[in-house]
Amino acid sequence: MVARGDLGVELPPERVPGAQKRILRACRQHGKPSIVATQMLESMISAPTPTRAEASDVASAIYDGADAVMLSAESASGAYPVQAVSMMDRIIIEVEHDPLYRNLIDAQHELPMQTRGDAICSALRSVTNIIGAAATVTYTSSGHTSLRAARERPTAPILSITPNLAIARRLALVWGVHSTVSTDVHNVDDMVATASRIAREEGFAKAGDQIAITAGMPFGQTGTTNLLRIAEIEG
């Protein structure tokens, strides 16, 4: 949580923006979700539109690679909570459609650590870009694989499948991740069938599309990510 109010207590105002950028970069490097908060759309507590500086503040956090941005008083006690949420959503969508955003995200890409999971997730990013996969699918028991996949910032959405409801909820804040719960996977055939079915049901892929899937064998054990598979959605 990058709470700029707390940072402002410890640092002079002119140092807070740089600290925010360094914290967000460190979070991405280590695969940790990051949230930027405090006075993001402060004027919307009492006004239906934000100032231009506030819109730029939200956009800057997205350009810097934050997983999430957070409202507080604007939606908790402000006079325009719905408008504040809608405005923040519009800013996020606009930034993520800007070609500069993808250029910045790619430029900030960190080298993978020398682990099996990072090797698989780095390959997942490359495969997704090369084949134009409609979605990437990560099977995870602990959430770690989805976090490492999100660190790579693939061009396709990340569909995270986990047997643990608490893990699915925790992953809801992570960049690019849409999490679902499933306990139907016991072997590789189940893995492909379940990933294809959920990708179609959740609207991420249609017949003829390709998806890239990561998992660990044996299934259900944490820290075993060792499998990358490409599958085509059947009609």
N, C-alpha and C positions, 0 to 999 in steps of 0.2 A: 504494500500500500504506500503510494507516494502521496502523503498528506502534506500539501504545501503549507498549510497553517502551522504544522509542527516544525517543518523545515525552516519556516520563517522565524520561528522562535530561536532556533539554533544558529541561523545564518543570516547575514544581511540580505535584503531583497535582491540585490544584483547578482548574488551567487545562487539563488534558488533555481533559475532555469537551467543552468549548467549542471547542478546537482541532479535535477530531475532527469536530464538526458543520460547522465552516467549511470544512475540507478536503473533506468529502463534498459540500457544496454547490458548491464551486468545481469539483470533478470533474464533477458533473452539468452545470453551466453550460457547460463546455468539451467535453462529450461524451467524457470519459475514464473508463474502467472504474475502479472503486474497490473495494478489498478491506480489510476491517477484521480485524485479527489481534491476537494476544498475550493469553494468559490468559482466553480467552472462557469456557471451561468447565473452568478449572484444577483444580477439586476432583475432576473425573471421571478424573484420572490415577490416583486411588486409591479412588474411590467410584463406585457405579453410578448415582447421581443427582447433579445439580448443586445448588448453593445457589440460593435465590430471587434473590439479587443477580446471579448469573451468568446466569440465564435472562432477567432484565430487561436485562442488558448486551447480550446477543445481540439481543433484541427491539428495543432502542433503536437499534442499528445498522441494522436493517431499516427501522424507522420513519423513520430519517434519510435513507434512500435509497441505502444501500450496494448495489453490484452483487453482492458476495459477502462471506461471512464465513468465516474460516479457522481450523481447528484445527491445532495443532502437536504438542506433547508428548502431548496427550490421545489422539491416534490413532497417533502414532509410537512411543511407548514406554509409554503408560498401560496399566493393567490392564483397562480397559473401552472399547476403541476402537470397537467396533460400537455399543455403547450411546451413546457420545458423538456419533457421527455421526447416529444415529437421533434423539437428543434435539435436536440442532441443526436437523435437518430438520423435526421436529414444531413447534419454535418458529417457524421461518420460515413454515410452512404456516398456523399459527394467526394470525400477524401479518397475512399477506397476505389472509386471509379476514375480517379486522376492517374494518368500514366506515370506521373512523377512519384506517386506513392509506391508503386511496384519497383521503380528504379531505386528508390531509397531503401526499401526493404531488402532488395537483392544486394545492394552495396553494403548493408550492415550484416550480411550473412557471416556467421562465425564458422570456423573450421570445426568439424565434428571431433569429439573426444575419442580416444582410442579404446572404444568399448564396442562390443558386439551390437548392442542396441542402437548406438549412434551410427554405426556403419550401415545398419539396415535402414534407419530413418533417413540418412543421407541418400542412400540408393533410392528410397521411396520418392524423395523429392525429384531426383533426376528422371526416374521412370515416368512419374506423373507429367513432368514437363515435356518429355520426348514423345510419349504416345498420346498426349492430350487426354488423359484420364478424366472421366466425369467426376470421380470422387476417389479419395483415398480412404481405406478402411483399416482401423487399428483395433485389434483385439487386445484388451488389457484387463488385468485383475487388480493392479494397484494404481493405474492411471499414469504410470511412468512413461510407457510407450507413447501415449497420446501427447504428453507434455514434450517429449523429445521430437515427435513428428511436428508439433506446432512450432517448435523452435526453428525448424527448417523453413517455415513459411511457404509451403507448396502452393501452386497456383490453383489447385482444386480443393474443395472443402474436405475437412477431415471428419469422417463418420466414426465415432468411437463406440465400440460395442464392449460392454462389461457386464459381468454377472452381479455386480455390486451396485445397489441403488445409491448409496452414499458417494461412491466414486463417480457415478454418472452425474450427480448433482454438483460435485466439486469441479468437474470438468466443464460445466456450463459457462464458466467465466473465461475459459482459455481461448486464445485467438484461433478462429477458424474451426472450432470443434463443435460438433453436434453429437451429443451423447445419447445412447439408448441402452436399455437393459435387456439382456438375453442370456439364457442358460442352456440353449439348445445345441451348443457346439461341443462335440466329443472327438472329432477327427477332421482331417483335411476336407473331405467331401462336405461335411456339415458346415465347415468354415466358409467355403465358397458359396454354398446354397444359402446360408443365413445372411451373409454379406450382400449377396445379390438381391435377396428378397427385401431386406431392410432398406437398401439403397433405393429400390424402386418405390417402396411404400412411403419413404420419407421425401420422395421427390428429387433425389440427387442424381438418378440415372434412369434411363429408359432402355428398351430393347435395342441391342446393337452397340450400346456404349461399353467402354472398357473401364474397369476399376482396378486399382492396385491395393493389395491386401497385405498387411503385416500381422504376424502372430508369433507365438512361442510354443514350441513343443518340448515336453509334454504340455497339453492344454491345462489351463487352470493354475499353473505354477508361476509365481512372480519372478521377474528377472531372467526369463528364458527366451526373450525375443530373438528368433533365429531364422525366420521364414518370411520370404517376400514372394507373393504370387500375383500374376496378372490374370484377370478373368473377364470374360465378355458376358454381358447381361443377355440372357436368352429371351426370345419372344414368347 
